[in-house]
Amino acid sequence: MKDWVAYYDSDHSIYVNARHRDVHYARLADAIVSHVPSRTAAVLDYGCGEALRADRVADAAGRLTLAEAGPTVRSRLIERFKGNPKITVISTGLAASMPPQSFDMVILHSVSQYLTPEEFDQKAALFHRLLQPGGLLVVGDVVPPDATADEGGANEVQRAGDGVQTGGGRLHGDPGAEQPRPSRHQDDVSGP
C-alpha cells in the first residue's frame, strides 16, 4: 500500500496530456456534484489525490474536506485551495480521528482497489462512524484485483447503515474505465 502512496505522491504522469488530466478531473467533479445531497452538506473526499476541480464540489456543498495521505499532494492541495473558505485539507490520519457523524457524504473514489479486504473493512467502519444517519457513501472506480484491462470498474452509492451492496456501472458522468486511475489510499498521520 505504501508503494502506491509514494507513487501517487511523486511527480508522475498517468495522463496523455494536460487536457486529458483537466477533462478527467472536471468530469469526476461533476459526477460527484450530482450526488451531493444538499447545498449545506458536509462532504469528505477520502484519498482525494490532486482534486483539481474540488472547487466545483465545494460550490455544491456547505463544506468540503479533502483527506490525502501523500504529503506532497496534500501540500499542493493546501496551496491550491487556500483562498477557498469552504475547502479544508487534512491528512487521512486526521480524518480518522474526526468526531462521529461529521459528514453527510463520504467519497472513496479510485482507492478501494488498493486496499486489502481488511483495510477496506476498516475504512467502511470509519466512514460509518463519520457519516450522519442516512448519509451517503460514494465508492467509485472500483477495479477488482482479477479484472482485465477490458473490464470496467464497479461503483456503489450506499446509504450508511444499510449494509454492503455491490453495484455495477459507472458513477454518473464519470469517465470510468477508459481513463487512467489515480489512487489515494492509506492513512498518513503526518502533515496538517
N, C-alpha and C positions, 0 to 999 in steps of 0.2 A: 504494500500500500504506500509506504513512504516513497518508493521509487516513482509512483505516479504523482505524488505531491511535488517531489523535486522536479520532475519533468515539466509539469504544467506551471511551476513557479520559475522556470528558467526562460531564457529567450529561445523561443521555438516558433515554428510556423506549421500549422496544420491546415492553413487556408491557401488557396491558389493565389490570391492577391488581396489587397486591402478591400476592394469592393466586395469580394466573396465574404470576407470577415464581417464587414459592415451589414451586408444583407442578412447574414445568418443571425447576428445579434438583434437587428431590427425585427425580424420575423419572430424570433424567440420572445422578445419583449412583448410584441403584440399578442402572441399566443397566451402568454402569462396574464396579460391585462384582461383577456377575455374571461378569466376565472376569478379575478379579484372580486370578492363578494360585496364590497361597498366602498364608497369614497372615503370612509373613515376607518377602513380595515388596517390592522397592524399585520404586515407581511414579513416573513422571514424567508430569504433565499439562501439556503444552506449549501455551501460548496459552490458559491456563485461564480467563481472564476472572474474573468475580466468584466463581465456585466456591462458592456459598453453602452447599452441603452437602458440601464436601470432607471434613468430619469423618467422614462415612459411609464414604468411600473409605479414609481413613486407618485407621478401625477394622477394615477388612477386610484391610489390608496391614501390612507391617512398618514402612514409612515412605513418605511421600508428599511429593514435591517439586512445588510449583506454580510454573511458569515463566510469567511475564506480561511483555509488552512495555510496557504502559501504566504509567507511574509512579504515577498517581493510583490506579488499580485495584490496583496492587501494594501501595501504602501501606495501602489498606483491607484487603487480604488479610493483611498483616502484623499489623495491629491485631486483625482478627477471629480469627486463629488463634495469637496469641502465647502462649496458655496450653496449646496442644496440642503436646507434645514430638515427636509423630510427623509433624508438618507443617512443612516448610521452604518459604519463599517466596523466589524468586530472579528475576532478570531473564532473558529469553530469551538475552541475550548471555552471561550467566554459564553458563547451561545448555550453550551451545555449547562452552564451554571445560572442561567436566567430563571426568574420566578415562574412557577406554573401558570398556565393559561395566559401567557404573554402575547399570543398571536391568534389572529383569525384565520390565517392561511400560512402554510409552510410549503416551500418549493424545494424539491430534490431532483434537479434536472441533470442528467448525464453524470451521475455519481454512483448509482446503485450497482452498476456492473463491475465496479472496482472494489466492492465490499464483499467480504466473506458472508455466508449466511448468518453467522453470529454477529458480525458487525452491523449487518442490515437490521437484525432484530433489535440491537441496541439503539440504532438510530430511530427505528419505529417507536420504541418505548419512549425515547427522548421527545419525539415530535408529539406523541400522545399526551405527554406531560405538558409540553409547551403550548398546545392548542387549546383554545376555548372550547367548551362543549359545542358540538356541531360544526367545529372548524374544518377547513379543507386542507387535505394533504395532497399536493400535486406531485406525482412521481412521473418524470418524463424521460424519454430517450433511453429506455431500458434495453440493454443488449444482453441476452442470455449468453453465458460462457461458451455454449456449444453452437452459437449461431454462426452461419456462414456470412460472407460479405454480401450475398444476395438477399438475405432476410432482413426485414425491418425490425425495429425495436417495438416494445410494448409500452403503453402508457396507462397510468391509472389516475383517476381522480376519486378519492375516497373520503368520506366524512369520518372524522376521528371517532373512535369507539365502535364503528360498525364492523370491525374485523378486517382481515386482509382479503382482498378480492382482486384477482388478476383481470386485466383488460387488454384488449388488442387495439391496434390502430395508432394514430399519432395525436399528440396534443394539437388541438385545432389550429391550423395555420403554421404548425411547426415544420421546418424543412426536413425533419426526420432523418431517415437512414441515408439519404443521398448526401448529407452534409457530414463532415468530419465531426467527431465527438469530443469536444473539450471536456475535461473532467476535473472535478474538485472533490475532495473526499474526507480525509482523516482529521480528527481533532488535533489542533495545534494550540497550545496554551500560551505561546509567545505572542508578543505584539499587542496592539491596542485591543 
